[in-house]
Amino acid sequence: MKHISPFLPYVLLVVGLQLAIAVWVPVGLTVDHDYLVVNLVDHIQPRALVGTVSRYVGLDDSQFLLFTQAALFTWLLIVALLIATPREKRVPDRPDWHKCGLVFLFSFSALPFITNAFSGFVDIFAAVTIVLSVWLLHRCDQSSSLALVGVVLLMCVATLIHEKSVFEVLILSMWIAFMRSRRQAASAFAAYALFLAGYAFLASGNKAANGDRTFVEYLGLATQFQSFLEHYSFNVVGVVFGGGLLWVLYATLAVVFVRARRAKDNPFPRLALVFGMLGLCFAPLLFAWDTSRLVAIIWLPTLLLLLEADWQARYERTRINSALLCAACLLQALIPPVLIYRHGAVALNCYASFVVQHFERMQEADSWPLDREFEPVTLHLQHDHWPSDVSAVYACLSIHLVRP
């Protein structure tokens, strides 16, 4: 019982948060079968791993929904345990308001919301492999080559799940280069690059599961980056809602991280790491237009900085800091759950629909503070009517919740 009891409060915390998320953004009952009918055994195809596993295990729609919720639970639990476990310990400390507040910031964010609303998306499965990589890097000895091998294998699995995980892998690679020896970092990156090159070559002619483009066609979008960003992928509101208060937390931790260097050390490596990881959070917008969904990877560099900053040792539990954390949690809860793409928002609950419609009324009444002719600063509610089994909980919405 000694080894079980420290973890039980966090299991209960995550269960409670997952139930709260399900109340706020109910689990969609429509499964995107485009992900499930593909098979990696037949031919190499992007985004086919989850469908291959589901197919061979024999999961039906309801079982796949449970599989998705189990993946979300796993991601939330690992994040919670990483936040709660000091570096020098093997078991988490007792939960308190500050730990629970930080876990809440990660829980009520774009990734869990989109996972619930669009049960066919496979982002959460890739996120689980990435957070397991973080666990290995954080909890294992820095000289452990076996842990590094495990990280590389998890990186490869994440890429097979969804190719946008390449950007999360690059964030982890930068972190490995900073935290470990350059030789280890070079070895890990070379092994992953070899896998990626082979995978891209074999899959280059095949369209992604649920997608209408091949690898080469996605890369072609980057050559038109200025037009693509302006007219399709970059939206200021989408960026703000996609990252929420994690942007603020990342900025705060970045300042702490850079200042934590020794007086004689060159600050450039830490600055390069901070800005490099931040830039990689925006890089996916060069290739796809799901703005809020793509920038939601800010959770990864934020978690990495949170662990490196050794926040439990540095954080002063003063009334001011407690009030700031409470305010951050409140603001995070007030951010509407939406999927923003092509400067339009798919509202994931009635509150989000109300907020976006208010934005629309402000733009129509010329009270919008920014230039409406510049698309990245505008936002409208998506009114597309696709067939789906919309439940009564979405009766307030003028849209149907299916994958865009």
C-alpha positions as CSV (number, residue, x, y, z in Angstrom):
1,M,0.0,0.0,0.0
2,K,3.0,2.3,0.5
3,H,3.7,2.5,-3.2
4,I,0.0,2.8,-4.2
5,S,-1.3,5.4,-1.8
6,P,0.7,8.4,-3.1
7,F,-0.7,7.9,-6.6
8,L,-4.3,7.4,-5.6
9,P,-5.2,11.1,-5.0
10,Y,-3.9,12.0,-8.5
11,V,-5.9,9.2,-10.1
12,L,-9.0,10.5,-8.4
13,L,-8.1,14.1,-9.4
14,V,-7.7,13.1,-13.1
15,V,-11.0,11.1,-13.0
16,G,-12.7,14.2,-11.6
17,L,-11.1,16.5,-14.2
18,Q,-12.0,14.1,-17.0
19,L,-15.6,14.0,-15.9
20,A,-15.6,17.8,-15.7
21,I,-14.3,18.0,-19.2
22,A,-17.0,15.6,-20.4
23,V,-19.6,17.8,-18.9
24,W,-18.1,21.0,-20.5
25,V,-17.5,19.4,-23.9
26,P,-19.6,16.2,-24.2
27,V,-18.0,13.2,-25.9
28,G,-19.0,13.1,-29.6
29,L,-20.6,9.8,-30.6
30,T,-19.5,10.0,-34.3
31,V,-16.3,8.2,-35.1
32,D,-14.3,9.1,-38.1
33,H,-13.9,5.8,-39.9
34,D,-11.4,7.2,-42.3
35,Y,-8.8,6.6,-39.6
36,L,-10.1,3.1,-38.9
37,V,-10.4,1.5,-42.3
38,V,-6.7,1.9,-43.2
39,N,-4.1,-0.8,-42.7
40,L,-0.4,-0.3,-42.5
41,V,0.1,-4.0,-43.3
42,D,-1.4,-3.4,-46.8
43,H,0.6,-0.3,-47.6
44,I,2.4,2.5,-45.8
45,Q,0.0,5.4,-45.3
46,P,0.2,8.4,-43.0
47,R,-2.0,8.4,-39.9
48,A,-2.8,4.7,-40.2
49,L,-1.3,3.2,-37.0
50,V,-4.3,3.7,-34.7
51,G,-6.7,2.3,-37.4
52,T,-4.4,-0.7,-37.9
53,V,-4.3,-1.5,-34.2
54,S,-8.1,-0.9,-33.8
55,R,-8.7,-3.2,-36.8
56,Y,-6.6,-6.1,-35.6
57,V,-7.9,-5.8,-32.0
58,G,-11.5,-5.7,-33.4
59,L,-12.8,-2.5,-31.8
60,D,-16.2,-1.3,-32.7
61,D,-17.3,2.3,-32.5
62,S,-18.2,2.3,-28.8
63,Q,-15.0,0.4,-27.9
64,F,-12.9,2.9,-29.9
65,L,-14.6,5.8,-28.0
66,L,-13.5,4.1,-24.7
67,F,-10.1,3.6,-26.2
68,T,-9.9,7.3,-26.9
69,Q,-11.0,8.2,-23.4
70,A,-8.5,5.8,-21.9
71,A,-5.8,7.6,-23.9
72,L,-7.0,11.0,-22.6
73,F,-6.9,9.6,-19.0
74,T,-3.4,8.3,-19.5
75,W,-2.2,11.7,-20.9
76,L,-3.8,13.6,-18.0
77,L,-2.4,11.2,-15.4
78,I,1.2,11.3,-16.6
79,V,1.1,15.1,-16.8
80,A,-0.3,15.3,-13.3
81,L,2.3,12.9,-11.9
82,L,5.2,14.7,-13.7
83,I,4.0,18.0,-12.1
84,A,3.6,16.5,-8.7
85,T,6.8,14.5,-8.5
86,P,10.0,16.3,-7.5
87,R,13.0,15.4,-9.5
88,E,14.8,13.8,-6.5
89,K,11.8,11.6,-5.6
90,R,10.2,8.5,-7.1
91,V,6.7,9.1,-5.8
92,P,4.5,12.3,-6.0
93,D,4.0,14.7,-3.1
94,R,0.6,15.1,-1.6
95,P,-1.7,17.2,-3.8
96,D,-2.3,20.8,-2.9
97,W,-4.0,23.7,-4.5
98,H,-0.9,24.8,-6.5
99,K,-0.4,21.3,-8.1
100,C,-4.1,20.9,-8.8
101,G,-4.1,24.4,-10.4
102,L,-1.3,23.6,-12.7
103,V,-2.9,20.3,-13.7
104,F,-6.1,22.2,-14.4
105,L,-4.4,24.5,-16.9
106,F,-3.3,21.5,-18.9
107,S,-6.6,19.7,-18.5
108,F,-9.0,22.4,-19.6
109,S,-7.1,23.1,-22.9
110,A,-7.6,22.5,-26.6
111,L,-6.3,19.0,-26.8
112,P,-8.8,17.4,-24.3
113,F,-11.7,19.5,-25.7
114,I,-11.1,18.5,-29.3
115,T,-10.5,14.9,-28.3
116,N,-14.0,14.8,-26.7
117,A,-15.8,16.7,-29.4
118,F,-14.2,14.9,-32.4
119,S,-13.7,11.4,-31.3
120,G,-12.2,10.4,-34.6
121,F,-9.2,12.6,-34.2
122,V,-6.1,10.6,-33.2
123,D,-4.0,13.5,-31.7
124,I,-4.4,12.2,-28.1
125,F,-2.7,8.9,-29.0
126,A,0.3,10.7,-30.3
127,A,0.3,13.0,-27.2
128,V,0.4,9.9,-25.0
129,T,3.6,8.6,-26.7
130,I,5.1,12.1,-26.5
131,V,4.4,12.5,-22.8
132,L,5.8,9.0,-22.1
133,S,9.0,10.2,-23.8
134,V,9.0,13.2,-21.4
135,W,8.6,10.8,-18.5
136,L,11.6,8.7,-19.6
137,L,13.7,11.8,-20.1
138,H,12.7,13.3,-16.8
139,R,12.7,10.2,-14.5
140,C,15.6,8.2,-15.9
141,D,19.3,8.8,-15.4
142,Q,20.7,11.2,-18.0
143,S,23.4,8.7,-18.9
144,S,20.9,6.0,-19.6
145,S,21.2,4.9,-23.3
146,L,18.3,2.5,-22.8
147,A,15.9,5.4,-21.9
148,L,17.1,7.3,-25.0
149,V,16.3,4.3,-27.2
150,G,12.9,4.1,-25.7
151,V,12.4,7.8,-26.4
152,V,13.4,7.4,-30.1
153,L,11.0,4.4,-30.5
154,L,8.2,6.5,-29.0
155,M,9.0,9.3,-31.3
156,C,8.7,6.9,-34.3
157,V,5.3,5.6,-33.0
158,A,4.0,9.2,-32.6
159,T,4.9,10.0,-36.2
160,L,3.1,6.9,-37.4
161,I,0.0,8.0,-35.5
162,H,0.0,11.5,-37.0
163,E,2.7,13.2,-39.1
164,K,2.2,16.5,-37.2
165,S,4.0,14.9,-34.3
166,V,7.2,15.7,-36.2
167,F,7.0,19.1,-34.7
168,E,6.7,17.7,-31.1
169,V,9.6,15.4,-31.9
170,L,11.7,18.4,-33.0
171,I,10.8,20.1,-29.7
172,L,11.9,17.1,-27.8
173,S,15.1,16.8,-29.9
174,M,16.0,20.4,-29.0
175,W,15.4,19.6,-25.4
176,I,17.5,16.5,-25.5
177,A,20.3,18.5,-27.2
178,F,20.2,21.0,-24.3
179,M,19.7,18.5,-21.4
180,R,22.0,15.7,-22.5
181,S,25.3,15.3,-24.2
182,R,25.6,16.4,-27.8
183,R,26.7,12.9,-28.8
184,Q,23.5,11.4,-27.3
185,A,21.3,14.0,-28.9
186,A,23.0,13.5,-32.3
187,S,22.6,9.8,-32.1
188,A,18.9,10.0,-31.2
189,F,18.2,12.6,-33.9
190,A,20.1,10.6,-36.5
191,A,18.1,7.4,-35.7
192,Y,14.8,9.3,-35.9
193,A,15.8,11.1,-39.1
194,L,16.7,7.8,-40.7
195,F,13.3,6.4,-39.8
196,L,11.5,9.6,-41.0
197,A,13.3,9.5,-44.3
198,G,12.4,5.9,-44.9
199,Y,8.8,6.4,-43.8
200,A,8.4,9.6,-45.9
201,F,9.8,7.8,-49.0
202,L,7.5,4.7,-48.6
203,A,4.4,6.8,-47.9
204,S,5.1,9.8,-50.2
205,G,2.7,8.6,-52.9
206,N,-0.2,7.7,-50.5
207,K,-2.7,10.2,-49.2
208,A,-3.1,10.4,-45.4
209,A,-5.9,8.7,-43.7
210,N,-8.8,11.2,-43.6
211,G,-6.7,13.6,-45.6
212,D,-6.8,14.6,-49.3
213,R,-3.1,15.3,-49.7
214,T,0.2,13.3,-49.8
215,F,3.4,14.2,-48.0
216,V,4.7,16.0,-51.0
217,E,1.5,18.0,-51.4
218,Y,1.6,19.1,-47.8
219,L,5.2,20.2,-48.2
220,G,4.1,22.2,-51.3
221,L,1.8,24.3,-49.1
222,A,4.9,25.7,-47.3
223,T,6.1,27.2,-50.5
224,Q,3.1,29.4,-50.5
225,F,3.4,30.2,-46.8
226,Q,2.5,33.9,-46.9
227,S,-0.8,33.4,-48.7
228,F,-1.6,30.2,-46.8
229,L,-1.0,31.8,-43.4
230,E,-3.1,34.9,-44.2
231,H,-6.0,33.2,-45.9
232,Y,-6.2,29.9,-44.2
233,S,-4.1,28.9,-41.2
234,F,-3.0,31.9,-39.0
235,N,-5.7,33.4,-36.9
236,V,-5.0,35.5,-33.9
237,V,-8.0,34.4,-31.9
238,G,-7.3,30.8,-32.9
239,V,-3.8,31.1,-31.5
240,V,-5.0,32.7,-28.2
241,F,-7.8,30.1,-27.7
242,G,-5.6,27.2,-28.8
243,G,-3.0,27.8,-26.2
244,G,-5.0,29.6,-23.6
245,L,-3.1,30.5,-20.4
246,L,-0.4,28.0,-21.3
247,W,1.1,30.8,-23.4
248,V,1.3,32.9,-20.3
249,L,2.7,30.1,-18.2
250,Y,5.3,29.3,-20.9
251,A,6.4,33.0,-21.0
252,T,6.7,33.1,-17.2
253,L,8.7,29.8,-17.1
254,A,10.9,30.9,-20.0
255,V,12.0,34.0,-18.0
256,V,12.7,31.8,-15.0
257,F,14.6,29.3,-17.1
258,V,16.9,31.9,-18.8
259,R,17.6,33.7,-15.5
260,A,18.5,30.4,-13.8
261,R,21.8,30.1,-15.7
262,R,25.0,30.6,-13.8
263,A,26.4,34.2,-13.9
264,K,29.3,33.3,-16.2
265,D,27.2,31.2,-18.6
266,N,26.3,32.5,-22.1
267,P,22.5,33.1,-22.1
268,F,22.3,32.4,-25.9
269,P,21.7,28.6,-25.7
270,R,18.8,29.0,-23.3
271,L,17.3,31.9,-25.3
272,A,17.7,29.8,-28.5
273,L,15.9,26.9,-26.9
274,V,13.0,29.0,-25.6
275,F,12.4,30.8,-28.9
276,G,13.1,27.6,-30.9
277,M,10.5,25.6,-29.1
278,L,8.1,28.5,-29.4
279,G,8.7,28.8,-33.1
280,L,8.0,25.0,-33.6
281,C,4.6,25.5,-32.0
282,F,3.7,27.8,-34.9
283,A,5.4,25.8,-37.6
284,P,2.5,23.4,-38.2
285,L,0.5,26.3,-39.5
286,L,2.6,26.2,-42.6
287,F,1.1,22.9,-43.6
288,A,-2.5,22.8,-42.2
289,W,-5.3,25.2,-41.3
290,D,-6.6,23.8,-38.0
291,T,-5.3,26.8,-36.1
292,S,-6.4,26.1,-32.5
293,R,-5.7,22.4,-32.8
294,L,-2.2,22.8,-34.2
295,V,-0.8,25.4,-31.8
296,A,-2.2,23.4,-28.9
297,I,1.2,21.6,-28.9
298,I,2.3,24.5,-26.6
299,W,1.5,22.0,-23.8
300,L,4.8,20.2,-24.5
301,P,7.4,22.9,-24.2
302,T,5.4,24.4,-21.3
303,L,5.6,21.0,-19.4
304,L,9.3,20.7,-20.2
305,L,10.1,24.1,-18.8
306,L,7.9,23.5,-15.8
307,L,9.9,20.3,-15.0
308,E,13.3,21.9,-15.7
309,A,12.5,25.0,-13.6
310,D,12.0,22.6,-10.6
311,W,8.9,24.7,-9.8
312,Q,8.3,23.1,-6.4
313,A,11.7,24.3,-5.1
314,R,11.4,27.8,-6.6
315,Y,7.8,28.6,-6.3
316,E,6.9,30.7,-3.3
317,R,3.4,29.9,-2.0
318,T,2.6,33.5,-1.2
319,R,-0.9,34.9,-1.2
320,I,-0.1,36.9,-4.4
321,N,1.1,33.8,-6.3
322,S,-1.9,31.8,-5.1
323,A,-4.2,34.6,-6.3
324,L,-2.4,34.7,-9.7
325,L,-2.7,31.0,-10.1
326,C,-6.4,31.1,-9.2
327,A,-6.9,33.9,-11.7
328,A,-5.1,31.9,-14.4
329,C,-7.4,28.9,-13.7
330,L,-10.5,31.1,-13.9
331,L,-9.4,32.7,-17.2
332,Q,-8.5,29.3,-18.6
333,A,-12.0,28.1,-17.7
334,L,-13.5,31.1,-19.5
335,I,-11.7,30.5,-22.8
336,P,-14.4,29.0,-25.0
337,P,-13.8,25.5,-26.3
338,V,-13.6,25.8,-30.1
339,L,-11.9,24.4,-33.1
340,I,-10.8,27.3,-35.2
341,Y,-9.8,26.7,-38.9
342,R,-9.9,29.0,-42.0
343,H,-10.8,31.9,-39.7
344,G,-14.0,30.2,-38.6
345,A,-14.9,28.6,-35.3
346,V,-16.7,25.3,-34.7
347,A,-18.2,25.9,-31.2
348,L,-18.0,22.8,-29.0
349,N,-20.6,23.9,-26.5
350,C,-23.3,26.6,-26.1
351,Y,-21.0,29.0,-24.2
352,A,-18.5,28.9,-27.1
353,S,-21.3,29.5,-29.6
354,F,-22.4,32.6,-27.6
355,V,-18.9,34.0,-27.5
356,V,-18.2,33.5,-31.2
357,Q,-21.6,35.0,-32.1
358,H,-20.8,38.0,-30.0
359,F,-17.5,38.4,-31.9
360,E,-19.5,38.3,-35.1
361,R,-21.9,41.0,-33.9
362,M,-19.0,43.2,-33.0
363,Q,-17.5,42.8,-36.5
364,E,-20.8,43.5,-38.2
365,A,-21.4,46.6,-36.0
366,D,-18.0,48.0,-36.8
367,S,-17.0,47.9,-33.2
368,W,-14.3,45.3,-33.8
369,P,-11.0,47.0,-32.7
370,L,-9.0,45.5,-35.6
371,D,-9.0,45.8,-39.3
372,R,-11.7,43.5,-40.6
373,E,-10.1,43.4,-44.1
374,F,-7.1,41.5,-42.6
375,E,-8.4,37.9,-42.3
376,P,-6.1,36.7,-39.5
377,V,-7.8,39.1,-37.0
378,T,-11.4,38.1,-37.8
379,L,-13.5,35.2,-36.6
380,H,-16.9,33.9,-37.6
381,L,-19.0,30.9,-36.6
382,Q,-18.9,28.0,-39.0
383,H,-22.4,27.3,-40.3
384,D,-21.7,24.2,-42.3
385,H,-24.3,21.5,-42.0
386,W,-22.7,18.1,-42.3
387,P,-24.7,14.9,-41.5
388,S,-24.0,13.7,-37.9
389,D,-25.8,12.4,-34.9
390,V,-25.9,15.6,-32.9
391,S,-27.2,15.1,-29.5
392,A,-29.7,17.3,-27.7
393,V,-26.9,19.0,-25.7
394,Y,-25.9,20.8,-28.9
395,A,-29.4,22.0,-29.6
396,C,-28.2,25.6,-29.1
397,L,-25.7,25.4,-31.9
398,S,-26.3,26.2,-35.5
399,I,-23.6,23.7,-36.6
400,H,-23.1,20.0,-36.6
401,L,-20.0,18.5,-34.8
402,V,-18.1,16.5,-37.3
403,R,-14.5,16.6,-38.5
404,P,-13.8,19.7,-40.7
